[in-house]
Amino acid sequence: MRAFVFDGYGAPVHEADVPEPVVGDRDVLVQVAAAGVNQLDEKLRLGEFKLVLPYGRPLVLGHDVAGTVVRIGAEVRGFEPGDEVFARPRDGRIGTFAERIAVDEADLALKPARLSPVEAASLPLVALTAWQALVERSNVQPGQEVLVHAGAGGVGSIAIQLAKHLGARVATTAGAANADFVRSLGADTVIDHRTQDFEQLLTGYDVVLDSLGGETLQKSLRVLRPGGRAIGISGPPDPAFARSAGLNPLVCLAIRGLSRRVRRQARALGVDYEFLLMRADGGQLGEIAALVGDGVLRPVVGRVFPFDETPQALQALVGGGIRGKAVITLE
C-alpha cells in the first residue's frame, strides 16, 4: 500500500510501500479519498512532541481523513461498507497519508452530505480543537468576548465561526490581506498582527485561543479579565495535561518545568492557562457535522495537492500564507 512516511526526526517525508492496515473487531477500514494537512504533522516530524507522543519510526503521517468504508470489524454497529465518513484518528493510530487506514469506530462520523471529500478532510482536527477549546473547556456563553489568534488559519477560521455561533463577540489577529475574509467568518474586531499590538487594543476578554505560543501567549494572558482563560494549542504543555495523558513521572516533571513560567504569570494575573492537545471524538465530530449541515460552519480549503505531492503540501504549510487548510486528494 502506498503511503508517505518519515524515517527519523528531522528526516524528509517520502513515499513508501507499507503493510495493509490490520482491522480489529471495533475498527472500520476506510479507503482514503482526501487527507488534511496540519501543523501537528510537521511538529511530529521535527520531534517537537516526542515527549508526549512517542511514536516509533518509520511513521505514516496524517491526522485527518475523509473516505469510504471498505470493511468493518465484527463488533462495529454504527457503520457499513459504502458509508462516506470522516475522522481524526486517535493518537497512536494516525496515518491518513496512505491509501487506506483502519479507524476505531468511536473516532468516526458520517461525512456531511453537502461537503466534498476534500472539504470534509479539512475539518476534523481543527474543528475538534475549536470545539474542545470553546465548548468543552471554556463553555463560551452569549455576550462573552473571545480572542482567536491567527484567524485565517486552519483552527482560527473554524474557531471564529464556532465562537460567533455560541453568541460571543469575537476578535482575531490576521494580516491586512485577510481582514475582510475573517470578518466574513464572523470576526467583530480584526487586529493587523503586522502593524498593531493586540495587547494595547484589547482588554477584559473571557477566553483566548492561542495557536502561536511564545510572546503571543504571554501577552494574551494580559488581555484577559480576572478569572479568564487562555487555551494554548502550541504549548507549553502543563502538568494537568501530563497527568491526564498518563505520562511517566520523569516526563511529567519535565513538562512542569516547561510550563512553569507561563503558569506563574497566569497566577499573578488571576487568570488560567491550559494546554490543549485535542483528542479524537466521533460523537463531537457528529455534532460538528450537524452544524455544517445547518450552514453554521463552513470549511476553508486554501490549497489542494495530489497524493504524489504530499511532501510539497507539508512544505507549503510550513511556508505559511494558506487560508484555512491544505488538503491532499487521492481521488
Contacts in CASP RR format, 6 or more apart in sequence:
PFRMAT RR
TARGET T0000
AUTHOR 0000-0000-0000
METHOD contacts of the structure
MODEL  1
MRAFVFDGYGAPVHEADVPEPVVGDRDVLVQVAAAGVNQLDEKLRLGEFK
LVLPYGRPLVLGHDVAGTVVRIGAEVRGFEPGDEVFARPRDGRIGTFAER
IAVDEADLALKPARLSPVEAASLPLVALTAWQALVERSNVQPGQEVLVHA
GAGGVGSIAIQLAKHLGARVATTAGAANADFVRSLGADTVIDHRTQDFEQ
LLTGYDVVLDSLGGETLQKSLRVLRPGGRAIGISGPPDPAFARSAGLNPL
VCLAIRGLSRRVRRQARALGVDYEFLLMRADGGQLGEIAALVGDGVLRPV
VGRVFPFDETPQALQALVGGGIRGKAVITLE
1 17 0 8 1.000
1 18 0 8 1.000
1 19 0 8 1.000
1 20 0 8 1.000
1 21 0 8 1.000
1 98 0 8 1.000
1 99 0 8 1.000
1 100 0 8 1.000
2 15 0 8 1.000
2 16 0 8 1.000
2 17 0 8 1.000
2 18 0 8 1.000
2 98 0 8 1.000
2 99 0 8 1.000
2 307 0 8 1.000
3 15 0 8 1.000
3 16 0 8 1.000
3 17 0 8 1.000
3 18 0 8 1.000
3 60 0 8 1.000
3 95 0 8 1.000
3 97 0 8 1.000
3 98 0 8 1.000
3 99 0 8 1.000
4 13 0 8 1.000
4 14 0 8 1.000
4 15 0 8 1.000
4 16 0 8 1.000
4 60 0 8 1.000
4 61 0 8 1.000
4 97 0 8 1.000
4 98 0 8 1.000
4 310 0 8 1.000
4 311 0 8 1.000
5 13 0 8 1.000
5 14 0 8 1.000
5 15 0 8 1.000
5 16 0 8 1.000
5 18 0 8 1.000
5 57 0 8 1.000
5 58 0 8 1.000
5 59 0 8 1.000
5 60 0 8 1.000
5 61 0 8 1.000
5 97 0 8 1.000
6 12 0 8 1.000
6 13 0 8 1.000
6 14 0 8 1.000
6 45 0 8 1.000
6 57 0 8 1.000
6 58 0 8 1.000
6 59 0 8 1.000
6 61 0 8 1.000
7 14 0 8 1.000
7 57 0 8 1.000
7 58 0 8 1.000
8 57 0 8 1.000
8 58 0 8 1.000
9 45 0 8 1.000
9 46 0 8 1.000
9 47 0 8 1.000
9 50 0 8 1.000
9 57 0 8 1.000
10 45 0 8 1.000
10 46 0 8 1.000
10 47 0 8 1.000
11 45 0 8 1.000
12 311 0 8 1.000
13 45 0 8 1.000
13 61 0 8 1.000
13 97 0 8 1.000
13 310 0 8 1.000
13 311 0 8 1.000
13 314 0 8 1.000
14 311 0 8 1.000
15 308 0 8 1.000
15 310 0 8 1.000
16 58 0 8 1.000
18 60 0 8 1.000
18 98 0 8 1.000
20 100 0 8 1.000
21 27 0 8 1.000
21 29 0 8 1.000
21 100 0 8 1.000
21 101 0 8 1.000
21 102 0 8 1.000
22 102 0 8 1.000
23 29 0 8 1.000
23 71 0 8 1.000
23 72 0 8 1.000
23 73 0 8 1.000
23 102 0 8 1.000
24 73 0 8 1.000
24 74 0 8 1.000
24 102 0 8 1.000
25 73 0 8 1.000
25 74 0 8 1.000
25 75 0 8 1.000
25 76 0 8 1.000
26 73 0 8 1.000
26 75 0 8 1.000
26 76 0 8 1.000
26 104 0 8 1.000
26 105 0 8 1.000
26 106 0 8 1.000
27 72 0 8 1.000
27 73 0 8 1.000
27 76 0 8 1.000
27 102 0 8 1.000
27 103 0 8 1.000
27 104 0 8 1.000
27 105 0 8 1.000
28 69 0 8 1.000
28 71 0 8 1.000
28 72 0 8 1.000
28 73 0 8 1.000
28 76 0 8 1.000
28 79 0 8 1.000
28 85 0 8 1.000
28 102 0 8 1.000
28 103 0 8 1.000
28 104 0 8 1.000
28 105 0 8 1.000
28 108 0 8 1.000
29 69 0 8 1.000
29 70 0 8 1.000
29 71 0 8 1.000
29 72 0 8 1.000
29 100 0 8 1.000
29 101 0 8 1.000
29 102 0 8 1.000
30 65 0 8 1.000
30 67 0 8 1.000
30 68 0 8 1.000
30 69 0 8 1.000
30 70 0 8 1.000
30 85 0 8 1.000
30 87 0 8 1.000
30 100 0 8 1.000
30 101 0 8 1.000
30 102 0 8 1.000
30 103 0 8 1.000
30 108 0 8 1.000
31 67 0 8 1.000
31 68 0 8 1.000
31 69 0 8 1.000
31 70 0 8 1.000
31 99 0 8 1.000
31 100 0 8 1.000
32 65 0 8 1.000
32 66 0 8 1.000
32 67 0 8 1.000
32 96 0 8 1.000
32 98 0 8 1.000
32 99 0 8 1.000
32 100 0 8 1.000
32 101 0 8 1.000
32 330 0 8 1.000
33 66 0 8 1.000
33 67 0 8 1.000
33 68 0 8 1.000
33 117 0 8 1.000
33 121 0 8 1.000
33 329 0 8 1.000
33 330 0 8 1.000
33 331 0 8 1.000
34 65 0 8 1.000
34 66 0 8 1.000
34 67 0 8 1.000
34 117 0 8 1.000
34 118 0 8 1.000
34 120 0 8 1.000
34 121 0 8 1.000
34 327 0 8 1.000
34 328 0 8 1.000
34 329 0 8 1.000
34 330 0 8 1.000
34 331 0 8 1.000
35 62 0 8 1.000
35 64 0 8 1.000
35 65 0 8 1.000
35 66 0 8 1.000
35 96 0 8 1.000
35 97 0 8 1.000
35 121 0 8 1.000
35 327 0 8 1.000
35 328 0 8 1.000
35 330 0 8 1.000
36 62 0 8 1.000
36 63 0 8 1.000
36 64 0 8 1.000
36 65 0 8 1.000
36 96 0 8 1.000
36 121 0 8 1.000
36 122 0 8 1.000
36 125 0 8 1.000
36 325 0 8 1.000
36 326 0 8 1.000
36 327 0 8 1.000
36 328 0 8 1.000
37 62 0 8 1.000
37 64 0 8 1.000
37 305 0 8 1.000
37 313 0 8 1.000
37 314 0 8 1.000
37 317 0 8 1.000
37 325 0 8 1.000
37 326 0 8 1.000
37 327 0 8 1.000
37 328 0 8 1.000
38 62 0 8 1.000
38 63 0 8 1.000
38 64 0 8 1.000
38 125 0 8 1.000
38 126 0 8 1.000
38 317 0 8 1.000
38 325 0 8 1.000
39 317 0 8 1.000
40 49 0 8 1.000
40 63 0 8 1.000
40 125 0 8 1.000
41 61 0 8 1.000
41 62 0 8 1.000
41 63 0 8 1.000
41 97 0 8 1.000
41 314 0 8 1.000
42 314 0 8 1.000
42 317 0 8 1.000
42 318 0 8 1.000
43 49 0 8 1.000
44 53 0 8 1.000
44 55 0 8 1.000
44 59 0 8 1.000
44 61 0 8 1.000
45 61 0 8 1.000
45 314 0 8 1.000
51 237 0 8 1.000
51 247 0 8 1.000
51 251 0 8 1.000
51 254 0 8 1.000
51 255 0 8 1.000
52 237 0 8 1.000
52 241 0 8 1.000
52 242 0 8 1.000
52 245 0 8 1.000
52 247 0 8 1.000
52 251 0 8 1.000
52 255 0 8 1.000
52 277 0 8 1.000
53 91 0 8 1.000
53 92 0 8 1.000
55 92 0 8 1.000
59 94 0 8 1.000
59 95 0 8 1.000
60 94 0 8 1.000
60 95 0 8 1.000
60 96 0 8 1.000
60 97 0 8 1.000
60 98 0 8 1.000
61 94 0 8 1.000
61 95 0 8 1.000
61 96 0 8 1.000
61 97 0 8 1.000
61 314 0 8 1.000
62 94 0 8 1.000
62 95 0 8 1.000
62 96 0 8 1.000
62 97 0 8 1.000
63 88 0 8 1.000
63 89 0 8 1.000
63 94 0 8 1.000
63 95 0 8 1.000
63 96 0 8 1.000
63 124 0 8 1.000
63 125 0 8 1.000
64 86 0 8 1.000
64 87 0 8 1.000
64 88 0 8 1.000
64 96 0 8 1.000
64 121 0 8 1.000
64 122 0 8 1.000
64 123 0 8 1.000
64 124 0 8 1.000
64 125 0 8 1.000
64 327 0 8 1.000
65 86 0 8 1.000
65 87 0 8 1.000
65 88 0 8 1.000
65 89 0 8 1.000
65 96 0 8 1.000
65 101 0 8 1.000
65 103 0 8 1.000
65 121 0 8 1.000
65 124 0 8 1.000
66 84 0 8 1.000
66 85 0 8 1.000
66 86 0 8 1.000
66 111 0 8 1.000
66 115 0 8 1.000
66 117 0 8 1.000
66 118 0 8 1.000
66 120 0 8 1.000
66 121 0 8 1.000
67 84 0 8 1.000
67 85 0 8 1.000
67 86 0 8 1.000
67 111 0 8 1.000
67 117 0 8 1.000
67 120 0 8 1.000
67 121 0 8 1.000
68 82 0 8 1.000
68 83 0 8 1.000
68 84 0 8 1.000
68 85 0 8 1.000
69 79 0 8 1.000
69 80 0 8 1.000
69 81 0 8 1.000
69 82 0 8 1.000
69 83 0 8 1.000
69 84 0 8 1.000
69 85 0 8 1.000
70 81 0 8 1.000
70 82 0 8 1.000
70 100 0 8 1.000
71 81 0 8 1.000
72 79 0 8 1.000
72 80 0 8 1.000
72 81 0 8 1.000
72 105 0 8 1.000
76 105 0 8 1.000
77 105 0 8 1.000
78 105 0 8 1.000
79 85 0 8 1.000
79 105 0 8 1.000
79 108 0 8 1.000
79 110 0 8 1.000
83 110 0 8 1.000
84 110 0 8 1.000
84 111 0 8 1.000
84 117 0 8 1.000
85 103 0 8 1.000
85 108 0 8 1.000
85 109 0 8 1.000
85 110 0 8 1.000
85 111 0 8 1.000
86 108 0 8 1.000
86 109 0 8 1.000
86 110 0 8 1.000
86 111 0 8 1.000
86 120 0 8 1.000
86 121 0 8 1.000
86 123 0 8 1.000
86 124 0 8 1.000
86 285 0 8 1.000
86 289 0 8 1.000
87 103 0 8 1.000
87 107 0 8 1.000
87 108 0 8 1.000
87 109 0 8 1.000
87 124 0 8 1.000
87 280 0 8 1.000
87 282 0 8 1.000
87 285 0 8 1.000
88 107 0 8 1.000
88 124 0 8 1.000
88 125 0 8 1.000
88 128 0 8 1.000
88 278 0 8 1.000
88 280 0 8 1.000
88 285 0 8 1.000
89 95 0 8 1.000
89 96 0 8 1.000
89 101 0 8 1.000
89 103 0 8 1.000
89 104 0 8 1.000
89 107 0 8 1.000
89 280 0 8 1.000
90 104 0 8 1.000
90 107 0 8 1.000
90 279 0 8 1.000
90 280 0 8 1.000
91 279 0 8 1.000
91 280 0 8 1.000
93 102 0 8 1.000
93 103 0 8 1.000
93 104 0 8 1.000
95 101 0 8 1.000
97 310 0 8 1.000
97 328 0 8 1.000
99 330 0 8 1.000
104 280 0 8 1.000
106 280 0 8 1.000
106 281 0 8 1.000
106 282 0 8 1.000
106 283 0 8 1.000
107 280 0 8 1.000
107 281 0 8 1.000
107 282 0 8 1.000
107 285 0 8 1.000
108 282 0 8 1.000
108 285 0 8 1.000
109 282 0 8 1.000
109 283 0 8 1.000
109 285 0 8 1.000
109 286 0 8 1.000
109 288 0 8 1.000
109 289 0 8 1.000
110 286 0 8 1.000
110 289 0 8 1.000
111 117 0 8 1.000
111 120 0 8 1.000
111 289 0 8 1.000
112 120 0 8 1.000
112 289 0 8 1.000
112 292 0 8 1.000
112 293 0 8 1.000
113 293 0 8 1.000
114 292 0 8 1.000
114 293 0 8 1.000
115 123 0 8 1.000
115 292 0 8 1.000
115 299 0 8 1.000
117 329 0 8 1.000
117 331 0 8 1.000
118 301 0 8 1.000
118 304 0 8 1.000
118 327 0 8 1.000
118 329 0 8 1.000
119 299 0 8 1.000
119 301 0 8 1.000
120 299 0 8 1.000
121 327 0 8 1.000
121 328 0 8 1.000
122 154 0 8 1.000
122 299 0 8 1.000
122 300 0 8 1.000
122 301 0 8 1.000
122 324 0 8 1.000
122 325 0 8 1.000
122 327 0 8 1.000
123 158 0 8 1.000
123 288 0 8 1.000
123 292 0 8 1.000
123 297 0 8 1.000
123 299 0 8 1.000
124 285 0 8 1.000
125 278 0 8 1.000
126 154 0 8 1.000
126 155 0 8 1.000
126 156 0 8 1.000
126 157 0 8 1.000
126 158 0 8 1.000
126 324 0 8 1.000
126 325 0 8 1.000
127 158 0 8 1.000
127 162 0 8 1.000
127 285 0 8 1.000
127 288 0 8 1.000
127 297 0 8 1.000
128 278 0 8 1.000
128 279 0 8 1.000
128 280 0 8 1.000
128 281 0 8 1.000
128 284 0 8 1.000
128 285 0 8 1.000
128 288 0 8 1.000
129 155 0 8 1.000
129 158 0 8 1.000
129 159 0 8 1.000
129 233 0 8 1.000
129 276 0 8 1.000
129 278 0 8 1.000
130 155 0 8 1.000
130 156 0 8 1.000
130 158 0 8 1.000
130 159 0 8 1.000
130 162 0 8 1.000
130 163 0 8 1.000
130 209 0 8 1.000
131 162 0 8 1.000
131 284 0 8 1.000
131 287 0 8 1.000
131 288 0 8 1.000
132 276 0 8 1.000
132 278 0 8 1.000
132 279 0 8 1.000
132 281 0 8 1.000
132 284 0 8 1.000
133 159 0 8 1.000
133 207 0 8 1.000
133 209 0 8 1.000
133 231 0 8 1.000
133 233 0 8 1.000
133 276 0 8 1.000
134 140 0 8 1.000
134 146 0 8 1.000
134 159 0 8 1.000
134 162 0 8 1.000
134 163 0 8 1.000
134 166 0 8 1.000
134 207 0 8 1.000
134 209 0 8 1.000
135 162 0 8 1.000
135 166 0 8 1.000
136 284 0 8 1.000
137 229 0 8 1.000
137 231 0 8 1.000
137 274 0 8 1.000
137 276 0 8 1.000
138 146 0 8 1.000
138 206 0 8 1.000
138 207 0 8 1.000
138 229 0 8 1.000
138 231 0 8 1.000
140 146 0 8 1.000
140 163 0 8 1.000
140 166 0 8 1.000
140 167 0 8 1.000
140 168 0 8 1.000
140 206 0 8 1.000
140 207 0 8 1.000
141 166 0 8 1.000
141 167 0 8 1.000
141 168 0 8 1.000
142 166 0 8 1.000
142 167 0 8 1.000
142 168 0 8 1.000
143 167 0 8 1.000
143 168 0 8 1.000
143 169 0 8 1.000
144 167 0 8 1.000
144 168 0 8 1.000
144 169 0 8 1.000
144 206 0 8 1.000
144 207 0 8 1.000
145 168 0 8 1.000
145 169 0 8 1.000
145 170 0 8 1.000
145 171 0 8 1.000
145 204 0 8 1.000
145 205 0 8 1.000
145 206 0 8 1.000
145 207 0 8 1.000
146 163 0 8 1.000
146 168 0 8 1.000
146 169 0 8 1.000
146 170 0 8 1.000
146 171 0 8 1.000
146 205 0 8 1.000
146 206 0 8 1.000
146 207 0 8 1.000
146 208 0 8 1.000
146 209 0 8 1.000
147 170 0 8 1.000
147 171 0 8 1.000
147 172 0 8 1.000
147 173 0 8 1.000
147 198 0 8 1.000
147 202 0 8 1.000
147 205 0 8 1.000
147 207 0 8 1.000
147 208 0 8 1.000
147 209 0 8 1.000
147 220 0 8 1.000
147 223 0 8 1.000
148 156 0 8 1.000
148 159 0 8 1.000
148 160 0 8 1.000
148 163 0 8 1.000
148 170 0 8 1.000
148 171 0 8 1.000
148 172 0 8 1.000
148 173 0 8 1.000
148 187 0 8 1.000
148 208 0 8 1.000
148 209 0 8 1.000
149 156 0 8 1.000
149 172 0 8 1.000
149 173 0 8 1.000
149 208 0 8 1.000
149 209 0 8 1.000
149 210 0 8 1.000
149 211 0 8 1.000
149 212 0 8 1.000
149 216 0 8 1.000
149 220 0 8 1.000
150 156 0 8 1.000
150 172 0 8 1.000
150 173 0 8 1.000
150 174 0 8 1.000
150 211 0 8 1.000
150 212 0 8 1.000
151 157 0 8 1.000
151 159 0 8 1.000
151 160 0 8 1.000
151 172 0 8 1.000
151 173 0 8 1.000
151 174 0 8 1.000
151 178 0 8 1.000
151 182 0 8 1.000
151 185 0 8 1.000
151 187 0 8 1.000
152 174 0 8 1.000
152 175 0 8 1.000
152 178 0 8 1.000
152 181 0 8 1.000
152 182 0 8 1.000
152 323 0 8 1.000
152 324 0 8 1.000
153 211 0 8 1.000
153 300 0 8 1.000
153 322 0 8 1.000
153 323 0 8 1.000
153 324 0 8 1.000
153 325 0 8 1.000
154 300 0 8 1.000
154 324 0 8 1.000
154 325 0 8 1.000
155 209 0 8 1.000
155 211 0 8 1.000
155 233 0 8 1.000
156 172 0 8 1.000
156 209 0 8 1.000
156 211 0 8 1.000
156 324 0 8 1.000
157 182 0 8 1.000
157 185 0 8 1.000
157 300 0 8 1.000
157 323 0 8 1.000
157 324 0 8 1.000
158 297 0 8 1.000
158 299 0 8 1.000
158 300 0 8 1.000
159 209 0 8 1.000
160 170 0 8 1.000
160 172 0 8 1.000
160 182 0 8 1.000
160 185 0 8 1.000
160 186 0 8 1.000
160 187 0 8 1.000
161 185 0 8 1.000
161 186 0 8 1.000
161 296 0 8 1.000
161 297 0 8 1.000
161 298 0 8 1.000
162 291 0 8 1.000
162 297 0 8 1.000
163 170 0 8 1.000
164 170 0 8 1.000
164 185 0 8 1.000
164 186 0 8 1.000
164 187 0 8 1.000
165 291 0 8 1.000
165 296 0 8 1.000
165 297 0 8 1.000
168 206 0 8 1.000
168 207 0 8 1.000
169 188 0 8 1.000
169 189 0 8 1.000
170 186 0 8 1.000
170 187 0 8 1.000
170 188 0 8 1.000
170 189 0 8 1.000
171 187 0 8 1.000
171 188 0 8 1.000
171 189 0 8 1.000
171 190 0 8 1.000
171 191 0 8 1.000
171 198 0 8 1.000
171 202 0 8 1.000
171 205 0 8 1.000
172 182 0 8 1.000
172 187 0 8 1.000
172 189 0 8 1.000
172 190 0 8 1.000
172 191 0 8 1.000
173 190 0 8 1.000
173 191 0 8 1.000
173 192 0 8 1.000
173 193 0 8 1.000
173 198 0 8 1.000
174 181 0 8 1.000
174 182 0 8 1.000
174 187 0 8 1.000
174 190 0 8 1.000
174 191 0 8 1.000
174 192 0 8 1.000
174 193 0 8 1.000
175 192 0 8 1.000
175 193 0 8 1.000
175 194 0 8 1.000
176 192 0 8 1.000
176 194 0 8 1.000
176 195 0 8 1.000
178 323 0 8 1.000
179 190 0 8 1.000
179 192 0 8 1.000
181 323 0 8 1.000
182 190 0 8 1.000
183 190 0 8 1.000
185 300 0 8 1.000
189 201 0 8 1.000
189 202 0 8 1.000
191 198 0 8 1.000
191 201 0 8 1.000
191 202 0 8 1.000
197 219 0 8 1.000
198 219 0 8 1.000
198 223 0 8 1.000
199 219 0 8 1.000
199 222 0 8 1.000
199 223 0 8 1.000
202 223 0 8 1.000
203 223 0 8 1.000
203 225 0 8 1.000
204 223 0 8 1.000
204 224 0 8 1.000
204 225 0 8 1.000
205 223 0 8 1.000
205 224 0 8 1.000
205 225 0 8 1.000
205 228 0 8 1.000
206 224 0 8 1.000
206 225 0 8 1.000
206 228 0 8 1.000
206 229 0 8 1.000
207 224 0 8 1.000
207 228 0 8 1.000
207 229 0 8 1.000
207 230 0 8 1.000
207 231 0 8 1.000
208 220 0 8 1.000
208 221 0 8 1.000
208 223 0 8 1.000
208 224 0 8 1.000
208 229 0 8 1.000
208 230 0 8 1.000
208 231 0 8 1.000
209 231 0 8 1.000
209 232 0 8 1.000
209 233 0 8 1.000
210 216 0 8 1.000
210 217 0 8 1.000
210 220 0 8 1.000
210 230 0 8 1.000
210 231 0 8 1.000
210 232 0 8 1.000
210 233 0 8 1.000
210 234 0 8 1.000
211 232 0 8 1.000
211 233 0 8 1.000
211 234 0 8 1.000
212 234 0 8 1.000
213 232 0 8 1.000
213 234 0 8 1.000
213 235 0 8 1.000
214 234 0 8 1.000
217 230 0 8 1.000
217 232 0 8 1.000
217 234 0 8 1.000
217 235 0 8 1.000
217 262 0 8 1.000
217 273 0 8 1.000
218 262 0 8 1.000
218 265 0 8 1.000
220 230 0 8 1.000
221 230 0 8 1.000
221 262 0 8 1.000
221 265 0 8 1.000
221 266 0 8 1.000
221 269 0 8 1.000
221 271 0 8 1.000
221 273 0 8 1.000
222 269 0 8 1.000
224 230 0 8 1.000
224 269 0 8 1.000
224 271 0 8 1.000
225 271 0 8 1.000
226 269 0 8 1.000
226 270 0 8 1.000
226 271 0 8 1.000
227 270 0 8 1.000
227 271 0 8 1.000
227 272 0 8 1.000
228 270 0 8 1.000
228 271 0 8 1.000
228 272 0 8 1.000
229 271 0 8 1.000
229 272 0 8 1.000
229 273 0 8 1.000
229 274 0 8 1.000
230 266 0 8 1.000
230 271 0 8 1.000
230 272 0 8 1.000
230 273 0 8 1.000
230 274 0 8 1.000
231 273 0 8 1.000
231 274 0 8 1.000
231 275 0 8 1.000
231 276 0 8 1.000
232 273 0 8 1.000
232 274 0 8 1.000
232 275 0 8 1.000
232 276 0 8 1.000
233 275 0 8 1.000
233 276 0 8 1.000
233 277 0 8 1.000
233 278 0 8 1.000
235 259 0 8 1.000
235 275 0 8 1.000
236 255 0 8 1.000
236 258 0 8 1.000
236 259 0 8 1.000
236 262 0 8 1.000
236 275 0 8 1.000
237 255 0 8 1.000
237 258 0 8 1.000
237 259 0 8 1.000
237 275 0 8 1.000
237 277 0 8 1.000
238 255 0 8 1.000
238 259 0 8 1.000
238 263 0 8 1.000
238 273 0 8 1.000
238 274 0 8 1.000
238 275 0 8 1.000
239 252 0 8 1.000
239 255 0 8 1.000
239 256 0 8 1.000
239 259 0 8 1.000
240 274 0 8 1.000
240 275 0 8 1.000
241 255 0 8 1.000
241 274 0 8 1.000
241 275 0 8 1.000
241 276 0 8 1.000
241 277 0 8 1.000
242 251 0 8 1.000
242 252 0 8 1.000
242 255 0 8 1.000
242 256 0 8 1.000
243 252 0 8 1.000
245 277 0 8 1.000
247 255 0 8 1.000
259 273 0 8 1.000
259 275 0 8 1.000
262 273 0 8 1.000
263 273 0 8 1.000
266 272 0 8 1.000
266 273 0 8 1.000
288 297 0 8 1.000
291 297 0 8 1.000
292 298 0 8 1.000
292 299 0 8 1.000
299 325 0 8 1.000
300 323 0 8 1.000
300 324 0 8 1.000
300 325 0 8 1.000
301 324 0 8 1.000
301 325 0 8 1.000
301 326 0 8 1.000
301 327 0 8 1.000
302 322 0 8 1.000
302 323 0 8 1.000
302 324 0 8 1.000
302 325 0 8 1.000
302 326 0 8 1.000
303 313 0 8 1.000
303 316 0 8 1.000
303 322 0 8 1.000
303 326 0 8 1.000
303 327 0 8 1.000
304 326 0 8 1.000
304 327 0 8 1.000
304 328 0 8 1.000
304 329 0 8 1.000
305 312 0 8 1.000
305 313 0 8 1.000
305 316 0 8 1.000
305 326 0 8 1.000
305 327 0 8 1.000
305 328 0 8 1.000
305 329 0 8 1.000
306 328 0 8 1.000
306 329 0 8 1.000
307 328 0 8 1.000
307 329 0 8 1.000
307 330 0 8 1.000
309 328 0 8 1.000
310 328 0 8 1.000
313 326 0 8 1.000
313 327 0 8 1.000
313 328 0 8 1.000
316 322 0 8 1.000
316 326 0 8 1.000
317 326 0 8 1.000
END
